[in-house]
Amino acid sequence: MEKTRKRPGLSAPYTSNCQVIDSRLRESLEKATSPAEKTECFDAAHETWEWLLLQAFHELLILCQTQQQYALREAQRLWLLYREQDFACIDDIYSGLENGFISPETSAAKMEITRSRAMQLLQLRDKCREAKP
């Protein structure tokens, strides 16, 4: 079994997690003075959302029955394919607009895709936790 990194303040139900990450992002964006610094802010938040998504996925697998596990794995596999295609599309569109420059908007758009899926998995995980005796 692989070890997971601990993220301080991210063990609560999904709404608390979302608030913590979003708050940290807002704080870092307020301090950022250049597009490169803003991009770093979104990239850091994206990494945290990615980590939380993986945690929620693995926790949800444990809570699911065998048939549900299969459906969840297949849905996640398809979502990962979608995400990669969507990221490529975002890169293509923004590179045409910004002459190849990776803008904060590019990073923000990618982060939002991962954030949305993480929130979905966190909500499912929390519902399954509530339903367990």
C-alpha positions as CSV (number, residue, x, y, z in Angstrom):
1,M,0.0,0.0,0.0
2,E,1.4,3.4,-0.9
3,K,1.8,6.1,1.6
4,T,-0.2,9.3,1.2
5,R,1.0,12.8,2.0
6,K,-0.9,14.6,4.8
7,R,-2.3,18.0,3.9
8,P,-3.0,20.1,7.1
9,G,-6.6,21.1,7.6
10,L,-8.0,18.8,4.9
11,S,-9.6,15.9,6.8
12,A,-13.0,17.4,7.4
13,P,-16.2,16.9,5.3
14,Y,-16.1,18.3,1.8
15,T,-17.5,21.7,2.5
16,S,-14.7,22.5,5.0
17,N,-12.1,21.2,2.6
18,C,-13.4,23.4,-0.2
19,Q,-13.5,26.4,2.0
20,V,-9.9,25.8,3.2
21,I,-8.5,25.4,-0.3
22,D,-10.5,28.3,-1.7
23,S,-9.5,30.5,1.2
24,R,-5.8,29.7,0.7
25,L,-6.1,30.4,-3.0
26,R,-7.7,33.8,-2.4
27,E,-5.0,34.7,0.1
28,S,-2.2,33.8,-2.2
29,L,-3.8,35.6,-5.2
30,E,-4.1,38.7,-3.1
31,K,-0.3,38.6,-2.5
32,A,0.5,37.8,-6.1
33,T,1.8,40.7,-8.2
34,S,2.5,39.2,-11.6
35,P,0.8,36.8,-14.0
36,A,3.5,34.2,-13.2
37,E,2.8,34.4,-9.5
38,K,-0.9,34.1,-10.1
39,T,-0.3,31.0,-12.2
40,E,1.8,29.6,-9.3
41,C,-1.2,30.2,-7.0
42,F,-3.6,28.3,-9.2
43,D,-1.1,25.5,-9.8
44,A,-0.6,25.1,-6.0
45,A,-4.4,25.0,-5.5
46,H,-4.8,22.6,-8.4
47,E,-2.2,20.2,-6.8
48,T,-4.2,20.3,-3.6
49,W,-7.4,19.6,-5.4
50,E,-5.8,16.7,-7.2
51,W,-4.5,15.3,-3.9
52,L,-8.0,15.6,-2.4
53,L,-9.6,14.1,-5.4
54,L,-7.4,11.0,-5.1
55,Q,-8.0,10.7,-1.4
56,A,-11.8,10.9,-1.9
57,F,-11.6,8.4,-4.7
58,H,-9.7,5.8,-2.6
59,E,-11.9,6.4,0.4
60,L,-15.0,6.0,-1.7
61,L,-13.7,2.7,-3.1
62,I,-13.4,1.4,0.4
63,L,-16.9,2.4,1.2
64,C,-18.4,0.9,-2.0
65,Q,-19.5,-2.7,-2.6
66,T,-17.8,-4.7,-5.4
67,Q,-20.2,-3.7,-8.2
68,Q,-20.1,-0.1,-7.1
69,Q,-16.3,-0.2,-7.1
70,Y,-16.3,-1.4,-10.7
71,A,-18.6,1.4,-11.8
72,L,-16.6,4.0,-9.8
73,R,-13.3,2.8,-11.3
74,E,-14.7,2.9,-14.8
75,A,-16.2,6.4,-14.3
76,Q,-12.9,7.7,-13.0
77,R,-11.0,6.2,-15.9
78,L,-13.3,7.9,-18.3
79,W,-13.2,11.2,-16.4
80,L,-9.3,11.1,-16.6
81,L,-9.5,10.7,-20.4
82,Y,-12.0,13.6,-20.5
83,R,-9.8,15.7,-18.3
84,E,-6.7,15.2,-20.5
85,Q,-8.6,16.1,-23.6
86,D,-10.1,19.1,-21.9
87,F,-6.7,20.3,-20.7
88,A,-5.3,19.9,-24.2
89,C,-8.2,22.0,-25.6
90,I,-7.6,24.7,-22.9
91,D,-3.9,24.8,-23.8
92,D,-4.6,25.0,-27.5
93,I,-7.2,27.8,-27.1
94,Y,-5.2,29.9,-24.6
95,S,-1.9,29.5,-26.5
96,G,-3.6,31.0,-29.5
97,L,-4.9,33.9,-27.5
98,E,-1.7,34.5,-25.6
99,N,0.9,33.7,-28.2
100,G,2.0,30.6,-26.4
101,F,2.1,32.2,-22.9
102,I,0.6,30.1,-20.1
103,S,-1.7,32.5,-18.4
104,P,-3.3,32.4,-15.0
105,E,-6.5,31.8,-16.8
106,T,-5.2,28.6,-18.2
107,S,-4.2,27.3,-14.8
108,A,-7.5,28.5,-13.3
109,A,-9.5,26.7,-15.9
110,K,-7.6,23.5,-15.3
111,M,-7.9,23.8,-11.6
112,E,-11.6,24.3,-11.8
113,I,-12.1,21.0,-13.8
114,T,-10.2,19.1,-11.1
115,R,-12.0,21.0,-8.3
116,S,-15.4,20.1,-9.7
117,R,-14.6,16.4,-9.8
118,A,-13.0,16.4,-6.4
119,M,-16.1,18.1,-4.9
120,Q,-18.3,15.5,-6.6
121,L,-16.3,12.6,-5.2
122,L,-16.1,14.2,-1.7
123,Q,-19.9,14.6,-1.7
124,L,-20.3,10.9,-2.7
125,R,-17.8,9.9,0.0
126,D,-19.6,11.8,2.7
127,K,-23.0,10.4,1.7
128,C,-21.6,6.9,1.8
129,R,-20.1,7.6,5.2
130,E,-23.4,8.8,6.5
131,A,-25.2,5.7,5.2
132,K,-22.8,3.3,6.9
133,P,-24.0,1.9,10.2
